[in-house]
């Protein structure tokens, strides 16, 4: 995962240029430190590095799943597809990261209903959040939703850290029997 973060860092300017073209946000020196595609790329790379570091801490936790399904922006999905090239060159095994493009709400419906998916994160409308939680109760799927509230992803308090680690892991229980189980 550190290798992935390094490869994203190497292609940061390329991703920033692509985001600038897609969104129409200018990539100027004045914007480098404020709202800009370059800052967005820096935030993503910093968050990935931070999450990898958190995962290396010893804990009695295990991951919920071994693969991820990403639904990128409906309006600007090309950057996520470019990111897939970085996954391939970073030795991320095939099938670990899956990118589905399309309507977030339409895809969320099928992902939350899928029996083999253990957890769904949904950051969208209040109605979409309610739907995800309601349907996931049927197949006991863990959810993390925002009920339409905005989140400042570039803020380290809201965009990374222990909250995210909590959402992707579960407590690992090990039962060790004490004494003789089969006493005569």
ChimeraX attribute file (.defattr): number of C-alpha atoms within 10 A of each C-alpha:
attribute: neighborCount
match mode: 1-to-1
recipient: residues
	/A:1	15
	/A:2	15
	/A:3	15
	/A:4	19
	/A:5	20
	/A:6	16
	/A:7	17
	/A:8	23
	/A:9	17
	/A:10	12
	/A:11	13
	/A:12	20
	/A:13	16
	/A:14	16
	/A:15	23
	/A:16	22
	/A:17	16
	/A:18	18
	/A:19	23
	/A:20	17
	/A:21	14
	/A:22	15
	/A:23	12
	/A:24	10
	/A:25	15
	/A:26	18
	/A:27	19
	/A:28	12
	/A:29	10
	/A:30	10
	/A:31	14
	/A:32	15
	/A:33	11
	/A:34	11
	/A:35	14
	/A:36	21
	/A:37	27
	/A:38	25
	/A:39	18
	/A:40	20
	/A:41	21
	/A:42	20
	/A:43	18
	/A:44	19
	/A:45	19
	/A:46	17
	/A:47	20
	/A:48	19
	/A:49	18
	/A:50	16
	/A:51	17
	/A:52	14
	/A:53	13
	/A:54	16
	/A:55	15
	/A:56	8
	/A:57	8
	/A:58	7
	/A:59	10
	/A:60	11
	/A:61	15
	/A:62	13
	/A:63	15
	/A:64	15
	/A:65	14
	/A:66	8
	/A:67	14
	/A:68	14
	/A:69	14
	/A:70	13
	/A:71	19
	/A:72	18
	/A:73	14
	/A:74	11
	/A:75	11
	/A:76	15
	/A:77	17
	/A:78	17
	/A:79	17
	/A:80	18
	/A:81	14
	/A:82	13
	/A:83	15
	/A:84	16
	/A:85	10
	/A:86	20
	/A:87	20
	/A:88	13
	/A:89	12
	/A:90	17
	/A:91	11
	/A:92	15
	/A:93	11
	/A:94	10
	/A:95	11
	/A:96	12
	/A:97	15
	/A:98	13
	/A:99	16
	/A:100	14
	/A:101	18
	/A:102	14
	/A:103	13
	/A:104	17
	/A:105	18
	/A:106	10
	/A:107	13
	/A:108	19
	/A:109	15
	/A:110	10
	/A:111	18
	/A:112	27
	/A:113	16
	/A:114	13
	/A:115	13
	/A:116	11
	/A:117	17
	/A:118	17
	/A:119	19
	/A:120	21
	/A:121	17
	/A:122	22
	/A:123	17
	/A:124	16
	/A:125	16
	/A:126	14
	/A:127	11
	/A:128	21
	/A:129	21
	/A:130	16
	/A:131	15
	/A:132	25
	/A:133	19
	/A:134	12
	/A:135	14
	/A:136	22
	/A:137	13
	/A:138	11
	/A:139	14
	/A:140	12
	/A:141	19
	/A:142	18
	/A:143	18
	/A:144	16
	/A:145	18
	/A:146	16
	/A:147	15
	/A:148	15
	/A:149	10
	/A:150	10
	/A:151	11
	/A:152	9
	/A:153	14
	/A:154	18
	/A:155	11
	/A:156	13
	/A:157	11
	/A:158	12
	/A:159	15
	/A:160	21
	/A:161	15
	/A:162	11
	/A:163	11
	/A:164	14
	/A:165	16
	/A:166	12
	/A:167	16
	/A:168	18
	/A:169	15
	/A:170	14
	/A:171	12
	/A:172	11
	/A:173	9
	/A:174	7
	/A:175	6
	/A:176	6
	/A:177	7
	/A:178	6
	/A:179	7
	/A:180	7
	/A:181	7
	/A:182	5
	/A:183	5
	/A:184	4
